[in-house]
Amino acid sequence: MTVVERPTLAEVGASVPRKDGREKLSGQAQYVGDMEVAGMLHGKILRSPTAHAKITSIDTSAAQEMEGVAAVLTGDDLQDIEPYYGHAIKDRPIVALDRVRFAGEPVAAVAAVNEATAEAAMRAIEVEYEELPVLGTLEQALAADAQRLHDRRPKIGLFHGLGDLGEQQGNVCYRHTISAGDIDRVRKEAAITVEGTYTFPAVYQYAMETHATIAHYHGDGVTLWANCQHPFLVQAEIADLFGLQVGSVRIMVPYLGGGFGSKSYTKMEPLTVALARKAGRPVRIVNRVEESMVTTRRHGMRCWMRTTAGADGTLLTREVHFWLDTGAYADNGPRVTATAADAAPGPYRFEAADVQGYCVYCNTPPSGSYRAFGATHLQWIGESQVDEVARRAGLDPVRLRRRCLAVPGEPVRPDGTGKPLDADLVGDVEQAAAAVGWDEPRRPWRGRGVSVGLLAAGAHPVSRASVRLSSDGSVDVYVGTTELGQGPRTVMAQIAAEELGVSSGLVHVHGADTRFTPYDRSTGASRSTTVAGLAVKRAADAVAQRLRETAGEVWDVDPTLVDLVDGHAVFSGEEITFPDLIAKRFGFRGGEIIEGGEVRPTGGDTGSYAEGPHFWEVCVAGAEVEVDPDTGIIDVLRTATIADVGKAINPQLIERQDEGATLQGVGNALFEEMRLVDGLVTNDNLLEYRVPRVADLPKRMRSIIVENEDGPGPYGAKGCGEGAFAAVPAAIVCALADAGVPMQELPLTPERVWRRIQELSKSTP
């Protein structure tokens, strides 16, 4: 397949070459791909310097009088529209209305002819604040006397999907519970109890391309160029906010410079549209890194967990209470809470379980989606407790898992709801363990660990696609999945080519454009190949059926006897090219065959989270580490991840995704952490926020592909790319404990590990 590279939104700069060699200057016109954006302005956002305060006054007069300033937007400009958005809970204003709830919250925005003017005008705005108590930690937000950060009755967003919110309890915006069995009775039978409190930090997704949006508010509606992962959900939310018909909102998505969940749902689009509406001209806003860090991040968490077992290691109960810092606004916090609750028990046969998950408002930057959310939060905790049970029972950890893991067809959730297990977890764990030398002799300060978990994947299984076979034999695929580096355009081309019997080089997969590409619920939850890919397969298969029908008419044979091979219809030694076949179908050299395919949920209450997921993504990894007892530095020697994908449509893409997830998992495990002090991010740059580098790669890194053809996607496929992320930190934590240093706080920085080694040495007789 030929791929034509387009600039990302962040790359669309002040001067972009035209195809005719001339240039349009800043403030006159810009290009995104092949689309000209005439008269585009540059937008800048004035952000709150404080984490919690009432806004007592805003003076924009000096900014408005500056030459080149087209518009200054404040909360007063939002009185004629619905000013609050949020796909789960409508709690976030486009710009602050009465008070600010996190440091970095937009207070005003400026549109001007160039960036320098917009910057100067932004700095000319004067805002007076009345400081309020900052609830910068979970403990402060959950205190009995804590001020409620949101006084409005919560309004459910368009894509909540998690049932009735109920009455808000203090600063808890959402609660998710899973309960099964008689915990108190079963716990009394236990001979082994492992209990502890654990912490997981806020982490930034750090996609290479920051958030960027171009908005054009015009008489016919709104046109947006946005680097978003879910264009159709953003389209619906923009229409809802501004009182427009959904069809009058058009969103085009170029190649994205990464996402990892940071561009899920609605982020910068409402503010950019509101500013363009006031300016009367298209406006472009591009975040700096520090601005993206306060736009979205991964949830920080505090967790208490208790696991009990019999003397022989048989698992009996698991109790979990966890609290997620969702920041000042809910964003995707309710869904993260529900998914974390799913991950908390792990895929084990517990006789009783009780999980209580809380999504908590704090005066911190909003938290949203990040690759393998929920599972990454909880798997390392549950797996470290399973390993401790094994140690106390005198069992090999792999043997314990072999005994206690659920098997295919068994329930995953302790309460028996949802999809049964659709993977061979025991086989996966054994392969991961073998790949990191599980049975090799142990050495001092070296340890090996395995981890196993599941991630509720697939999101809502709704997707459409269309396939067009042109008269020249070329194929166009239209599907709403966005390309952000994971390779769906390549896979969609492969699927269409396979069904039609043509080379993938003849297939062109078009990017998401809500006016022309069919509906796709979202890009995330490892669903693109599984859900959108199945829609493409069905559309391509329908085109293939038309070709066979026409060939059957030409040869007067049963269409099912016709094969499609290398762009030809073939039967009993005869063949005809697709262009000739189309000419015969329509009676002249022209015409085309267009068909659609769809995926939709069937049966059950599709709005209930308990009825899902579409499939369980396997989160299995092994790791070998070495720790320096004098410095606390951890060296990751070997990792192995399991890509249990059902069917590997493109093995190289699977391996690259797992390698990227492994490196991100190493970062989350060893050093990534947003440092928040009184709600302020104090390390909002690459110098102080440590991301993985090439030197941090494990010495040996392996991705093992497992194909059991047991997925709901095309050819039995199911998604991948997130499971390794959840599994690798857990495997590293377990390996470190195997080396003699159990930990209950991430990341595993040298200082924390060294201090833990000192504590353990003092407590050892």
C-alpha positions in Angstrom: 0.0 0.0 0.0 1.3 3.4 -0.9 1.2 5.9 2.0 1.2 9.6 1.3 2.6 11.4 4.4 0.6 14.4 5.5 1.7 17.0 8.1 0.4 16.6 11.6 -1.6 19.6 12.9 1.3 20.6 15.1 3.5 20.8 12.0 1.2 23.1 10.1 3.2 26.2 10.7 3.3 29.9 9.8 4.1 29.3 6.2 3.1 26.2 4.3 4.1 25.6 0.6 1.3 25.4 -1.9 1.2 22.8 -4.6 1.8 25.5 -7.2 5.0 26.6 -5.4 3.7 29.8 -4.0 3.2 30.3 -0.3 0.4 31.7 1.8 1.5 33.7 4.8 0.5 33.5 8.4 -2.9 35.0 9.0 -3.9 34.6 5.4 -4.2 30.9 4.7 -2.9 27.6 6.0 -3.0 24.0 4.7 -3.9 20.8 6.4 -3.2 18.0 4.0 -5.0 19.1 0.8 -7.4 21.5 2.5 -6.8 25.3 2.6 -7.9 27.2 5.7 -8.2 30.7 4.5 -7.8 33.7 6.8 -6.7 31.5 9.8 -5.9 33.2 13.1 -3.7 32.0 15.9 -5.1 31.3 19.3 -3.5 31.5 22.7 -5.0 30.4 26.0 -4.7 32.3 29.3 -4.4 29.6 32.0 -5.0 29.9 35.7 -1.8 30.1 37.8 -3.5 28.8 40.9 -5.2 25.5 41.6 -8.4 26.8 43.3 -9.8 30.3 43.4 -12.9 32.4 42.7 -12.6 34.7 39.7 -13.5 38.2 41.0 -12.8 40.1 37.8 -11.4 39.8 34.3 -10.2 42.9 32.4 -9.6 42.3 28.7 -9.8 45.9 27.5 -6.1 46.2 26.8 -6.0 43.0 24.9 -9.0 43.9 22.8 -7.5 47.2 21.8 -4.3 45.7 20.4 -3.8 45.8 16.7 -4.2 42.4 15.1 -6.4 41.0 17.8 -9.6 39.6 16.4 -11.3 38.2 19.5 -10.9 37.7 23.2 -13.1 34.9 24.7 -14.2 34.8 28.3 -17.0 33.0 30.2 -19.4 35.9 29.4 -19.3 34.8 25.7 -20.8 31.4 26.6 -24.2 32.5 27.9 -26.1 31.5 24.7 -24.8 28.0 24.6 -24.4 24.9 26.8 -21.1 25.8 28.4 -20.3 22.5 30.1 -19.0 19.4 28.3 -17.7 15.9 29.2 -18.6 12.6 27.6 -19.1 10.9 31.0 -20.2 13.8 33.2 -21.0 17.3 31.8 -18.9 19.2 34.4 -16.1 21.0 32.5 -16.7 24.6 31.3 -15.2 25.6 28.0 -13.5 28.4 29.9 -13.7 29.0 33.7 -17.0 30.6 34.6 -17.1 31.4 38.3 -13.9 29.8 39.6 -10.9 27.8 38.6 -10.4 24.3 39.9 -6.9 23.4 38.7 -3.7 25.2 37.8 -3.7 25.5 34.1 -7.4 25.8 33.6 -8.4 28.1 30.7 -9.7 31.4 31.9 -9.7 33.3 28.6 -8.5 32.9 25.0 -7.2 35.2 22.3 -7.3 35.0 18.5 -4.9 37.2 16.6 -3.2 37.4 13.2 0.0 35.8 14.4 1.3 34.0 17.4 3.4 36.9 18.8 0.3 39.2 18.8 -1.8 36.5 20.4 0.8 36.0 23.1 1.1 39.7 23.8 -2.6 40.1 24.1 -2.9 37.1 26.4 -0.4 38.6 28.7 -2.3 41.9 28.7 -5.4 40.3 30.2 -5.7 41.1 33.9 -7.5 38.5 36.2 -8.1 38.9 39.9 -8.6 35.8 42.0 -9.8 35.1 45.5 -7.8 32.1 46.7 -9.7 29.0 48.0 -8.4 26.0 50.0 -6.6 23.6 47.6 -7.6 20.0 47.7 -4.5 18.8 46.0 -4.4 15.2 47.3 -6.9 12.3 47.6 -6.7 12.6 51.4 -7.6 16.3 51.3 -10.4 15.8 48.9 -11.9 12.9 50.9 -11.7 14.6 54.3 -15.0 15.0 56.1 -14.8 18.8 56.1 -13.5 19.1 52.5 -15.3 21.7 50.3 -17.2 20.2 47.4 -15.5 21.1 44.2 -18.7 20.8 42.2 -22.0 22.1 43.6 -24.0 21.6 40.4 -26.1 18.4 40.2 -24.1 16.2 37.9 -25.5 15.8 34.4 -24.7 12.6 32.6 -22.7 13.0 29.3 -23.6 11.7 25.9 -21.3 8.7 26.2 -21.4 7.8 29.9 -22.6 4.2 29.5 -22.2 3.3 33.2 -25.7 3.7 34.6 -27.2 6.1 37.0 -24.7 8.3 38.8 -26.8 8.5 42.0 -26.2 11.2 44.5 -22.7 12.6 44.6 -21.0 11.8 47.9 -18.7 14.7 48.7 -16.0 14.8 46.1 -16.6 11.3 44.8 -18.1 11.7 41.4 -18.5 8.0 40.6 -18.4 4.7 42.4 -18.1 1.2 41.0 -18.5 -2.0 43.0 -18.1 -5.7 42.3 -19.2 -8.1 45.0 -19.6 -11.9 45.1 -19.7 -14.5 47.9 -19.6 -14.2 51.7 -16.3 -12.4 52.3 -16.4 -12.6 56.1 -17.2 -16.3 56.2 -14.6 -17.4 53.6 -11.9 -15.2 55.1 -12.2 -17.1 58.4 -11.0 -20.2 56.5 -7.8 -18.5 55.4 -4.3 -19.6 56.7 -2.5 -16.9 54.7 -3.4 -13.2 54.6 -1.5 -10.6 52.5 -2.6 -7.0 53.0 -1.2 -3.6 52.1 -1.7 -0.1 51.0 -0.2 0.9 47.6 0.2 4.1 45.6 0.5 4.8 41.9 1.5 8.2 40.6 0.0 10.6 38.0 1.7 9.9 34.7 1.7 11.9 31.4 1.0 10.1 28.1 3.7 12.2 26.3 2.6 11.7 22.7 5.2 13.4 20.5 2.5 15.6 19.0 0.7 17.9 21.5 -3.0 18.7 21.3 -3.8 20.8 18.2 -7.1 22.0 16.7 -8.2 24.2 13.8 -11.8 25.3 14.0 -13.9 27.2 11.4 -17.3 28.3 12.6 -19.4 29.3 9.5 -22.9 29.7 8.4 -23.4 26.1 7.6 -21.9 24.7 10.8 -18.5 23.9 12.1 -15.4 22.4 10.3 -12.7 21.1 12.5 -9.2 19.7 11.8 -8.4 17.9 15.1 -5.8 15.4 16.2 -8.4 13.5 18.1 -8.8 9.7 18.5 -12.6 9.7 18.5 -13.9 12.1 15.8 -17.5 10.9 15.8 -17.8 11.3 19.5 -16.3 14.8 19.4 -18.6 15.6 16.5 -21.6 14.7 18.6 -20.4 16.7 21.6 -19.6 19.8 19.6 -23.1 19.7 18.1 -24.6 19.3 21.5 -22.6 22.2 23.0 -23.4 24.7 20.3 -26.9 23.6 19.5 -26.1 22.3 16.0 -27.2 19.4 13.9 -24.7 16.6 14.1 -24.4 16.5 10.4 -23.4 20.2 10.3 -20.2 19.4 12.3 -17.4 18.1 10.2 -14.2 16.7 11.7 -11.1 15.7 9.7 -8.3 13.9 11.3 -4.8 13.8 9.8 -2.1 11.4 10.8 -1.5 11.8 14.5 1.8 12.1 16.2 0.8 9.6 18.9 -2.1 9.5 21.3 -2.0 6.7 23.9 -5.4 7.9 25.1 -4.3 11.5 25.5 -6.5 12.5 22.5 -9.5 10.4 23.5 -12.8 12.1 23.6 -13.1 15.9 23.6 -10.1 18.0 24.6 -9.3 21.3 22.9 -12.1 21.4 20.4 -14.8 23.2 22.3 -12.6 26.1 23.2 -11.2 26.4 19.7 -14.8 26.4 18.2 -16.0 29.0 20.7 -13.0 31.3 19.9 -13.6 30.9 16.1 -17.3 31.6 16.6 -16.5 34.9 18.3 -13.7 35.8 15.9 -15.7 35.0 12.8 -12.6 33.4 11.2 -10.9 30.0 11.5 -8.6 29.7 14.5 -5.7 27.4 15.2 -4.6 26.4 18.8 -1.6 24.2 19.5 -0.6 23.3 23.0 2.9 23.5 24.3 4.0 20.4 26.2 3.4 21.9 29.6 -0.2 22.8 28.5 -0.9 19.3 27.3 0.3 18.0 30.7 -2.5 19.9 32.3 -5.0 18.9 29.6 -5.0 15.2 30.4 -2.9 12.6 32.3 -3.2 9.2 33.9 -4.9 9.0 37.2 -2.9 8.9 40.4 -4.2 6.2 42.8 -4.2 5.0 46.4 -5.2 1.4 46.9 -5.8 -1.0 49.8 -5.9 -4.7 49.0 -6.2 -7.9 50.9 -5.8 -11.4 49.5 -6.4 -14.6 51.5 -5.5 -18.2 50.7 -5.4 -21.6 52.3 -2.3 -23.1 53.6 -1.7 -24.9 50.3 -1.9 -21.5 48.4 -5.4 -21.9 47.1 -6.8 -18.4 46.7 -9.9 -17.7 48.7 -10.8 -14.0 48.9 -9.8 -10.6 47.5 -10.9 -7.3 48.9 -10.0 -4.0 47.2 -10.7 -0.4 48.0 -9.1 2.1 45.6 -9.4 5.8 45.0 -8.5 7.5 41.7 -7.6 11.2 41.5 -9.6 12.2 38.5 -8.6 15.8 38.8 -10.9 18.9 38.7 -13.2 17.3 36.1 -14.4 13.8 35.5 -13.1 13.3 31.9 -12.9 9.5 31.5 -12.5 8.9 35.2 -15.8 6.9 35.6 -14.8 4.5 32.8 -11.2 4.2 34.2 -12.7 3.4 37.6 -15.0 0.7 36.2 -12.2 -0.9 34.2 -9.9 -0.8 37.2 -12.5 -2.5 39.3 -12.7 -5.2 36.6 -8.9 -5.7 36.8 -8.7 -5.7 40.7 -9.6 -9.3 41.3 -7.5 -10.6 38.5 -8.5 -13.6 36.4 -8.5 -16.0 39.3 -11.0 -18.3 40.9 -11.8 -16.5 44.2 -14.6 -17.9 46.4 -15.5 -14.4 47.4 -14.5 -10.9 46.4 -15.4 -7.3 47.2 -14.2 -4.4 45.1 -15.0 -0.7 45.8 -13.7 1.8 43.3 -14.0 5.6 43.8 -13.4 8.4 41.3 -12.5 11.5 43.2 -12.4 15.2 42.3 -9.3 17.0 43.4 -7.7 20.4 42.5 -5.4 18.8 40.1 -5.2 18.6 36.3 -7.9 16.4 34.8 -7.2 12.7 34.3 -8.3 10.7 31.4 -7.4 7.7 29.3 -3.9 6.3 29.0 -3.1 3.0 27.4 -4.4 0.0 29.4 -6.0 2.2 32.0 -7.3 0.5 35.1 -5.4 -2.7 34.4 -2.0 -0.9 34.7 -3.3 0.6 38.0 -4.3 -2.6 39.6 -2.4 -5.5 38.1 0.9 -4.9 39.7 -0.7 -4.8 43.1 -2.8 -8.0 42.7 0.1 -9.9 41.2 2.5 -8.9 43.9 0.1 -10.2 46.5 -0.3 -13.5 44.6 3.5 -13.9 44.6 3.6 -13.2 48.3 0.9 -15.9 48.8 3.1 -18.3 46.8 6.2 -17.5 48.9 4.3 -18.1 52.2 2.9 -21.3 50.9 6.3 -22.5 49.7 5.0 -22.7 46.1 6.5 -21.7 42.7 4.5 -18.6 41.6 3.9 -20.1 38.1 2.6 -23.4 39.7 0.2 -21.4 41.9 -1.1 -19.5 38.9 -1.5 -22.8 37.0 -3.7 -24.0 39.8 -5.8 -20.9 40.4 -6.3 -19.1 37.0 -9.6 -19.2 35.2 -9.7 -21.4 32.1 -11.5 -20.7 28.8 -15.3 -20.5 29.2 -15.2 -19.7 32.9 -16.5 -16.4 34.3 -13.9 -13.6 34.6 -15.8 -11.3 37.0 -16.4 -12.8 40.4 -20.1 -12.0 40.2 -20.4 -14.0 37.0 -21.5 -11.1 34.8 -20.0 -10.3 31.4 -18.2 -12.3 28.8 -16.5 -15.5 29.9 -12.8 -16.0 29.5 -11.7 -16.3 25.8 -8.0 -17.1 26.2 -5.6 -19.8 27.5 -4.0 -17.8 30.3 -2.1 -20.8 31.8 -0.4 -21.5 28.5 0.4 -17.8 28.1 2.0 -17.5 31.5 4.1 -20.6 31.0 5.4 -19.2 27.7 6.3 -15.8 29.3 8.1 -17.5 32.3 10.1 -19.8 30.0 11.2 -16.8 27.9 12.8 -15.1 30.8 14.6 -18.2 32.0 12.3 -19.1 34.8 14.0 -22.4 35.7 17.5 -21.1 35.4 19.6 -20.9 38.6 19.0 -17.7 40.7 21.7 -15.2 41.5 22.0 -12.7 44.3 20.1 -9.5 43.8 18.5 -10.9 40.6 14.9 -11.8 40.4 12.3 -13.1 37.9 8.6 -12.4 37.9 5.5 -13.1 35.8 2.2 -11.3 35.7 -1.2 -12.1 34.3 -4.3 -10.1 34.0 -7.1 -9.1 31.7 -8.3 -5.8 30.2 -11.9 -5.2 29.3 -11.4 -4.2 25.7 -13.3 -3.4 22.5 -15.3 -0.5 23.9 -18.8 -0.3 22.4 -18.7 -2.6 19.3 -20.3 -0.3 16.8 -18.5 0.4 13.5 -19.3 0.8 9.8 -17.1 0.8 6.7 -17.5 1.0 3.0 -15.4 -0.4 0.2 -15.4 0.9 -3.4 -13.9 -1.1 -6.3 -13.3 1.4 -9.2 -13.5 0.6 -12.9 -9.7 0.4 -13.1 -9.5 -2.3 -10.4 -8.3 0.0 -7.6 -9.9 -0.2 -4.2 -10.8 2.5 -1.7 -11.6 1.7 1.9 -13.5 4.3 4.0 -13.4 3.6 7.7 -13.5 6.0 10.7 -10.6 4.5 12.6 -7.8 7.1 13.2 -4.2 6.4 12.4 -1.9 7.3 15.3 1.0 5.0 14.7 -0.6 1.7 15.5 -1.0 0.8 11.8 -4.8 0.4 11.2 -4.5 1.7 7.6 -2.1 -1.1 6.8 -4.2 -3.8 8.4 -7.5 -2.5 6.8 -5.8 -2.6 3.4 -4.6 -6.2 4.1 -8.2 -7.3 5.1 -9.8 -5.7 2.0 -7.1 -7.2 -0.2 -7.6 -10.6 1.3 -11.3 -10.6 0.7 -11.1 -9.3 -2.8 -8.1 -11.2 -4.0 -6.0 -8.2 -4.9 -2.6 -6.8 -3.9 -2.7 -4.5 -0.9 -0.8 -2.0 -3.1 -4.1 -1.5 -5.0 -5.9 -0.6 -1.8 -6.1 3.0 -0.4 -7.4 3.5 3.1 -8.8 6.9 3.7 -8.4 8.9 6.9 -11.3 9.8 9.2 -13.5 12.5 7.9 -17.0 12.6 9.5 -18.6 13.9 6.3 -17.4 11.0 4.2 -16.1 8.1 6.2 -18.8 5.8 7.9 -19.3 5.9 11.6 -16.8 4.3 13.9 -17.4 4.6 17.7 -13.8 5.4 18.6 -10.1 4.5 18.2 -9.0 3.0 21.5 -9.6 0.0 23.7 -7.6 -2.2 21.2 -10.7 -2.3 19.0 -9.6 -1.1 15.6 -8.7 -4.4 14.0 -11.3 -6.3 15.9 -14.3 -4.1 15.4 -13.6 -1.7 12.5 -11.6 -4.4 10.8 -14.6 -6.7 10.9 -16.7 -4.0 9.3 -14.1 -3.6 6.5 -14.1 -7.4 6.0 -17.8 -7.5 5.7 -17.9 -4.6 3.2 -15.1 -6.1 1.1 -16.8 -9.5 1.2 -20.0 -7.8 -0.1 -18.0 -6.3 -3.0 -16.6 -9.8 -3.7 -20.1 -11.2 -3.8 -21.1 -8.7 -6.4 -18.0 -9.7 -8.5 -18.9 -13.4 -8.2 -22.5 -12.7 -9.1 -21.4 -10.9 -12.3 -18.9 -13.6 -13.2 -21.6 -16.1 -12.6 -23.8 -14.3 -15.1 -21.0 -14.1 -17.7 -20.2 -17.8 -17.4 -23.7 -19.0 -16.5 -22.4 -20.8 -13.4 -23.1 -20.8 -9.7 -21.4 -17.7 -8.2 -20.1 -19.7 -5.3 -17.8 -21.6 -7.7 -16.0 -18.4 -8.8 -12.7 -17.6 -7.2 -11.1 -14.2 -6.9 -7.3 -14.3 -7.5 -4.8 -11.6 -8.2 -7.5 -9.1 -9.5 -9.2 -11.8 -11.6 -12.4 -13.8 -11.4 -11.4 -17.4 -12.1 -13.5 -20.5 -13.0 -12.5 -23.8 -14.6 -9.5 -22.4 -16.4 -11.2 -19.2 -17.5 -10.5 -15.8 -16.0 -11.5 -12.2 -16.4 -10.0 -9.1 -14.9 -11.9 -6.9 -12.5 -12.0 -3.9 -14.8 -13.4 -6.1 -17.6 -15.9 -7.7 -15.2 -17.1 -4.3 -14.1 -17.5 -3.2 -17.7 -19.6 -6.3 -18.4 -21.7 -5.6 -15.2 -22.6 -2.0 -16.4 -22.3 -2.4 -20.2 -19.5 0.1 -20.7 -16.0 1.1 -19.4 -17.1 2.8 -16.2 -19.1 2.2 -13.1 -18.0 0.9 -9.7 -19.1 -1.4 -7.0 -19.6 0.1 -3.5 -20.7 -1.9 -0.5 -20.9 -1.4 3.2 -20.3 -3.5 6.3 -21.2 -3.0 9.9 -20.7 -4.3 13.4 -23.2 -3.7 16.1 -24.0 -5.3 19.4 -26.7 -7.9 19.5 -28.6 -9.2 22.5 -28.6 -8.1 26.1 -28.5 -4.5 27.5 -25.8 -3.0 25.3 -25.7 0.1 27.5 -24.6 -1.8 30.5 -20.9 -2.2 31.3 -21.6 -5.6 32.9 -22.7 -7.0 29.6 -19.2 -6.5 28.1 -16.6 -6.4 27.2 -16.4 -7.3 23.5 -13.3 -9.3 24.3 -10.8 -9.7 27.1 -7.4 -8.5 26.2 -4.7 -10.7 27.7 -2.1 -8.9 29.9 0.8 -11.4 30.4 4.5 -10.7 30.7 7.6 -12.0 32.3 10.7 -10.0 33.5 14.1 -10.5 34.9 15.8 -7.7 36.8 18.9 -7.0 38.7 19.1 -4.4 41.5 22.2 -2.8 42.8 21.9 -2.9 46.7 24.3 0.1 47.1 22.4 2.5 44.8 18.9 1.0 44.3 19.2 1.2 40.6 17.2 -1.5 38.7 18.5 -3.0 35.5 15.8 -4.8 33.4 17.6 -7.7 31.9 14.9 -9.6 30.1 11.2 -9.1 29.3 8.7 -11.3 27.4 5.2 -10.2 26.5 2.4 -12.3 25.2 0.3 -11.0 22.3 -2.6 -13.4 22.5 -4.3 -12.0 19.4 -6.4 -14.8 18.1 -5.1 -14.3 14.6 -2.0 -12.2 13.7 -3.0 -10.2 10.6 0.2 -8.3 10.6 2.8 -9.9 13.0 5.4 -7.1 12.6 2.9 -4.5 13.7 1.9 -6.6 16.7 5.6 -7.0 17.7 6.2 -3.2 17.3 3.2 -2.4 19.4 4.2 -4.7 22.2 7.8 -3.4 22.1 6.5 0.2 22.5 4.2 -0.9 25.3 7.1 -2.6 27.0 9.2 0.5 27.0 6.3 2.6 28.3 5.7 0.0 31.0 9.4 0.2 32.0 8.9 4.0 32.3 5.8 3.7 34.4 7.5 1.1 36.6 10.9 2.7 37.1 10.8 6.5 36.9 7.7 8.3 35.3 5.9 10.5 37.8 4.1 13.8 37.6 5.1 15.7 40.8 2.2 17.7 42.1 2.6 20.2 44.9 -0.6 22.0 46.0 -2.1 21.1 42.7 0.8 22.5 40.6 2.8 20.3 38.3 6.4 21.0 39.2 8.2 18.9 36.5 6.3 19.8 33.3 9.2 19.4 30.9 11.4 16.7 29.4 14.3 17.7 31.6 12.5 16.9 34.8 9.8 14.5 33.7 11.8 11.4 32.9 10.5 9.4 29.9 12.1 6.1 28.6 15.1 6.4 26.4 16.8 3.8 24.1 19.2 3.1 26.9 16.3 2.0 29.1 15.4 -0.8 26.8 15.6 -4.3 28.4 18.8 -6.1 27.4 16.6 -8.7 25.8 13.0 -8.0 24.8 10.7 -10.5 23.2 7.1 -10.4 22.0 5.5 -13.9 21.7 2.5 -14.1 19.4 -0.3 -16.6 20.3 -2.9 -17.5 17.7 -5.8 -19.5 18.8 -8.3 -17.9 16.4 -10.6 -17.3 19.4 -11.4 -13.6 18.9 -14.6 -11.9 17.7 -12.7 -10.0 14.9 -11.8 -10.9 11.3 -10.4 -14.4 11.0 -10.7 -14.9 14.7 -8.5 -11.8 15.6 -8.7 -9.8 18.8 -6.8 -6.6 19.7 -3.5 -6.1 21.2 -1.1 -3.3 22.2 -2.4 -2.5 25.6 -2.0 -5.8 27.4 1.8 -5.6 27.5 1.7 -2.2 29.1 -0.4 -3.4 32.0 1.7 -6.6 32.4 5.2 -5.3 32.2 5.2 -3.0 35.4 3.6 -5.9 37.3 6.2 -8.4 36.1 9.0 -6.0 37.1 7.5 -5.4 40.6 7.2 -9.2 41.0 10.8 -9.7 39.8 12.1 -7.1 42.2 10.3 -8.8 45.1 11.8 -12.1 43.9 15.2 -10.4 44.2 14.3 -9.7 47.9 12.9 -6.1 47.6 9.1 -6.1 47.7 7.7 -2.6 47.0 4.3 -0.9 47.5 4.9 2.4 45.7 5.5 3.2 42.0 7.7 4.3 40.4 10.6 2.2 41.6 13.1 5.0 41.8 16.6 4.3 43.0 16.0 6.3 46.2 12.8 4.5 47.0 14.4 1.1 46.3 17.5 1.9 48.3 15.5 3.1 51.3 13.5 -0.1 51.1 16.7 -2.2 51.1 17.9 -0.4 54.2 14.6 -1.0 56.0 14.7 -4.7 55.1 18.3 -5.0 56.2 17.5 -3.5 59.6 14.5 -5.8 60.1 16.5 -9.0 59.2 17.9 -10.7 62.3 
